[in-house]
Amino acid sequence: MTVSSTFTRRRRMNMAGEVAKVIRLAFAAGRITTLFGLEGALQAALRADLCLRGWHWVDAHQAATDIVEGAHSLLGADRPDWYEGQPEYVIAGGVLIARTRCKRCHKKLPEGRLKFCSGLCSSSEKQALAKLRLASSDRAADLAVHMVRRVQ
């Protein structure tokens, strides 16, 4: 089955409206802290349902993505940029997090250093994050996995 043959624009918008109601209710109840809090779960549930109805995974994934994006559009949700998703952005002003290890290599921080043990670790981290920000979504996922494995 193809998305276009069984999934009309009207049906997709109706489903997006229903998904938007779920998101709005969860947000109002305090179950999620952002309108994007259920994005992954909703996409997975919609995709699974479509796959169980005989859709190919790729088509089901695209349809689920379109529905959830439509719901966010109906809600007027603005996706935060990469910087807004970082811990440094959401930490309230004046709140300090005591860091005792280098963010990059995890060695003990020397006296007077707040985040990185050296200029090398600082510049290496900046370069890695710049690559991640500029990468395509597939490449960004690969880089993120590599960064996590490097830490382990």
N, C-alpha and C positions, 0 to 999 in steps of 0.2 A: 504494500500500500504506500502511496505517496502522501505527503502532507497536504498538498494542494487538492488532491482528489477527494479526500474525506474530511478535510478540516477547513471549513469556510471561514472567511474573515469574521463574519457575524458570530459564528460559534466560538471562535477564539476570543473575541472581545467579551462575549457573555461569560466565558470561563475566567477570563482575566478579572472581570467584575466580581465574580464569586471569590476568587483568590484574594483580591484587594480587600474584601470584607473580612476574610480570615486574618489577614495581616493587620488591618485596622483594629480588630477586636483584641488580638494578642498584644498589640502595642498599647492600646488603651488600658488593658488589664495589667500592664507592667511585666508581661511574660517575656517580652523582647525589648531591648533598649534602643533599637534602631529599626527602621522599616525594612532593612535588609536582613534582619535576624533569622528569618525563616526561609531565605532564598534557596539555600542548598537542599533543605528538607523538602520544600515544596517542589522543586525541580525534580528531585529524585522520586518523590511519590507520583507525580504526574507522568514522568517518563516510564516508571515501572508499570503503571496502569495501562499506558498506551502499548507498551511491549506485550503485556498480558493479553491485549486485544488483537495482537498479531502485527503490530507495527515493527518495522526495522528499528534497531537501536538508534541509528543516526537520525532518522526522521522523528522518532519519539523525543530524542534529546532536543532537536531544534524546535519542535512544537512546544515542549515544556518550557524551554528558554523563552520563546516568544510570549507564552502565556504569563510567565512570571514578570518579564520585562513590561508587558502590557499592564499588569497589576500595579507595578511600581510607577508607571507613567500616569495611570489613573489617580494614584495617591499623591502625585506631584513629588515623588521622592527623588532627591538629587544624590547620586552616588558620590561619596567622599573621594577625594583624590588619594594617591598613595601616601602622601605625607600625613594626611589627617588620620590615617589608620595606624600610625606609629605610636608607641607608648609615650614618646617625648611630647607628642602633640596633645594627648588627652590628660596628661598629668597637670593638675591644677598649679597655678603659679604659687611659688613659695613652698611647695611640697618637695622635699628632697628624698631621693631613694639612695640609701647608702650602698654604694657599689664597692666591693672589696676585690673584685677580680676584673681583669681586662675583658672588655666586651668581645674582642677578637680572638685572643689566644687563651684566655682564662687563667693566665698567670696572676699571681698576687700583684695588686697595684702598688707601685712605688709611692713613697710619700709625696704629696702634692699633685698626684695624677688622679683625675676624677672618673675617667671612662676608659682610657687606653693606657697600656704600660709604656708605649713608645710612639714616636712619630710614624714609624713603619706600620704599626698595627692600625693607627688612625687612618693613614692614607690608604692602606689595603682595604679597610672596611668601607671607606668612601667610594673606592673604585668598584668594589663588589656591589654595593647598593646602586651605584650609577648604572652598571651593566643590567641589574635587575629591573630598574625603572625603564630603561630604554628597550628592553627585550620584548619580543612578541609573547603572547600569553603562554604558548607551549614552551618556548625557550625559558621564560621566567619561571615556570614550574620546575623545569630541569635544574636551573640555577639554584632555586630555593632548596630543592632536595639535596643538591651538592653541598650547600652551605650548612644544612642540618647535619649531614653525614660527617662533615669536616669537624663539627663540634663534638660528635660522639666518640 
